[in-house]
Amino acid sequence: MIMDLKPLVEINQQAIRLLYQELGVANAVRFLNQFTMGYGDYTKERDEIFGDKSLDEIIAEIEKR
């Protein structure tokens, strides 16, 4: 049996269209986001933002705003 293999870009486009149709845009995006690695270095950013502050200190700063 010979299969007609589509280019990967075409398969991706078709799959995304189907997800949008079946799940709606918001849920399709939520589904797709679980497969991305994200960007940046959260651990480094968290340390730069919060340092050694306790949860209570962070909450107090938020409440001051």
FENZI-V726806 format. One record per pair of residues at least 6 apart in sequence whose C-alpha atoms are under 8 Angstrom apart, sorted by sequence separation. I is the first residue (numbers start at 1). J is the second residue. If there is no record, write none. Layout:
I_J / I_J
This chain:
19_25 / 20_27 / 20_28 / 50_58 / 19_28 / 16_28
